[in-house]
């Protein structure tokens, strides 16, 4: 669940708590080259870049081929509109996450999982959650654990791309609203929400190692490994995969194709790397639209000739 937040749900990775110690991702064995794709069709061109929504400090990912593609684009398209202030989201969050009546947390999990839930609450200190829907309990614990692990959306990929776009005067738009992203979770059955909570609890103890491996795969552009991790995380909840990944990918592919047909310049689309991986990926859906998708590789540095 924690990995899914970093790869799929931009809105739900909240700013890290003050004083959190930032860790470092596993150093890749090769020069880091996050995967970037070029999309061609209807006489137009676009770029698609898979992101990690929050990162630890010290991750060098903004490679020249990514910078060049962004600078050549006329719009930066992000997965979700993220307000500058987390407080701006509070009315929407309160409306969509609050239960009509309080329900004790321990009743959301089987008896054998209640000790793990109690330990997580005691260690992460999320505050009162009895009034919160089960999916929001899961996301809250996952976010707090990510903060403890030192990942921060303020130095995540979207934050860096947005700042670069502002410097270059490139307009920034979003594929969906904050409320639309929350709806994906709110539409889950209570059973699926409880499974989400169990998956989160199961990952808490080794989340930092999991995140480090994930960032290492992303830095190397290893989409097959990312696909395997995403598939593993969704194994217990096919409904969540359909709503959070497959349905959104189809909507986004439709939107991208429509914009390219309308001749609206070069798009740089940045969405979670989990959307690029495996069956039903955004790249696969773009190809179904009749678009050509090809990997953009970083050009090796030219060696200076000896005189």
Phi, psi and omega in degrees: 000319181295319177296323180297322177300318183289332185259340192231330191238086186299317185297328192268005171264105187272162180301144183291152179292150179299138178088358178294137181274124182278132177263183179241144178287159176301130181290127179290155181282342180237165175305134185292127179221080178306146187289129175231137180239148172255135180244128182233142177166155179058027180075012182236173180223146175217163175240144176234126184234126177276129188247166164244122192290336178217143186224157167281165178290152176091008179266115183265099185238342188280075188282161184304323182291332177285316179300314181298315181297317179295315182296334180275354185268158180258348175211140170261123183248114180262162181297312186217145175288125180243117182295152179298324181250125177303332180296335180294340181274347189302317179300318179293316181298315180298320182294322190262346186250350186272134175281155176292337177213149181297144179221116184307139183302319186297342179280353182274350183229157175299161185304322183290343178263353183297321176298320179296320178296317180297319178296319181296317180294319180294320183281317187271341176052064181282349186087183182297131181231004183297335180269359184264146175295154187298322180296326180285329173300314180299314181292324179297313179295320179296318179296315180297323177293321177298319177299316179297330180278354174090016176267146191218122179294341180290343173240017175286174187298314182300321181297319180291316179298318181297317180296318178297318180298319180295320179297322183272357181073029180267123179299147179244127177231170182232152179280335181207161180274168178300317181295322179298323179291320178296327180300327180302324178276321184293337180279353180291148173292161178300323179299315178293324177296318178294324177294324176298317179295317178297319179297321178296313180299323182293336184264347191301318188291330181240028185296323183296319178293320179297316181295320179299316178295318180299313181295323176299316178296319180296316180300327180273001181066030184273082184291331178296317178294320178297320178300318180296321180292317179296316179299321179296318181292330182267001186302327183272351184215079177301328179297319179295321178299315182298315185282322186273336184241294193294313180297319180293319179301318180296317179297317181293320179297320176299315181296314181299315179298319180296316180295321179291323176296327183280001177057055183254038176084190182266123180265141168245106186259121181241109178227164184309138184300336178297339179282349181265355194252134169078189181293141181076019181287165176299321181297319178296318180292326177294321178295326177294339177278002181087013181266147178268127181242127180219148182285137175260120182259146177289132179285134179297146179296139179284134179276139178287137178283140176282137178272000000 
